[in-house]
Amino acid sequence: PIGGVKEKLLGAHRAGIRAIILPRENEADLDDLPQDVLDQMEVHPVESIDQALSIALRGASMSEGRLRFPELPLTPGAGARGAEGEVRLHGTR
């Protein structure tokens, strides 16, 4: 189980996240959330990491036994400097 479920889900809701993976042991904590928030969220209670990964990776394609994820544009962040002045790229969404 995890702590702070109400706060985590309210924060996720404010951030526009609508799909949540939650340990089944925390399912009772959903009673602490306002119904209007729950109505806007898709909560997936899971019992194992395998179940969580299956939900989280839904839509990722498998090719030759390897997961392939969509390409993300790589752009240097503001002031992103590496060792001795090299620029390091960080993935952004």
C-alpha positions in Angstrom: 0.0 0.0 0.0 1.0 3.6 -0.4 0.2 6.7 1.7 -1.4 10.0 0.9 -3.7 8.6 -1.7 -6.2 11.4 -1.4 -3.6 14.1 -1.8 -1.9 12.3 -4.7 -5.1 11.8 -6.6 -6.3 15.3 -6.0 -2.9 16.6 -7.3 -3.2 14.3 -10.3 -6.7 15.5 -11.0 -5.6 19.2 -10.8 -2.7 18.3 -13.3 -5.2 16.9 -15.8 -4.3 13.2 -15.2 -7.4 11.1 -15.6 -6.1 7.5 -15.5 -4.6 6.2 -12.2 -3.0 2.9 -11.3 -3.5 2.2 -7.6 -2.6 -0.8 -5.3 -5.7 -2.7 -4.6 -4.9 -2.5 -0.9 -5.5 1.3 -1.2 -8.9 0.9 -2.9 -10.8 1.9 0.4 -8.9 5.2 0.4 -10.9 6.3 -2.7 -13.9 6.8 -0.3 -12.0 10.0 0.9 -12.2 11.6 -2.5 -15.1 13.8 -3.7 -17.4 11.9 -6.0 -17.1 14.5 -8.7 -13.4 13.9 -8.8 -13.8 10.2 -9.0 -16.3 10.5 -11.8 -13.7 12.2 -13.9 -11.0 9.6 -13.3 -10.3 6.1 -14.5 -8.9 4.2 -11.5 -7.2 0.8 -12.1 -6.7 -1.1 -8.8 -3.9 -3.7 -9.3 -2.5 -6.5 -7.2 0.9 -6.9 -8.9 3.5 -5.0 -10.8 2.7 -7.1 -13.9 -0.9 -5.8 -13.8 0.4 -2.2 -13.4 2.8 -2.6 -16.3 0.2 -4.1 -18.5 -2.0 -1.1 -18.0 0.8 1.5 -18.2 2.3 0.1 -21.4 -1.0 -0.4 -23.2 -0.5 0.9 -26.7 3.3 0.3 -26.7 4.2 -2.0 -29.6 6.3 -5.1 -29.4 8.7 -5.8 -32.2 11.2 -8.7 -32.1 10.7 -9.0 -28.3 11.6 -5.4 -27.6 9.3 -2.6 -26.5 9.2 0.4 -28.8 8.1 3.7 -27.5 7.2 6.8 -29.5 10.1 9.1 -30.3 10.2 12.2 -28.1 11.8 15.4 -29.4 15.1 16.1 -27.6 15.8 19.7 -26.9 18.3 21.2 -24.5 16.7 22.6 -21.4 17.4 26.2 -20.4 21.0 26.3 -19.2 21.5 22.6 -19.7 25.2 22.4 -19.6 27.2 19.2 -19.1 30.7 18.6 -17.9 33.2 21.2 -19.3 30.5 23.1 -21.2 29.1 20.2 -23.3 25.3 20.6 -23.9 23.2 17.6 -22.8 19.8 16.9 -24.2 16.9 15.9 -22.0 13.7 14.4 -23.3 10.7 16.7 -22.9 7.0 16.0 -23.4 
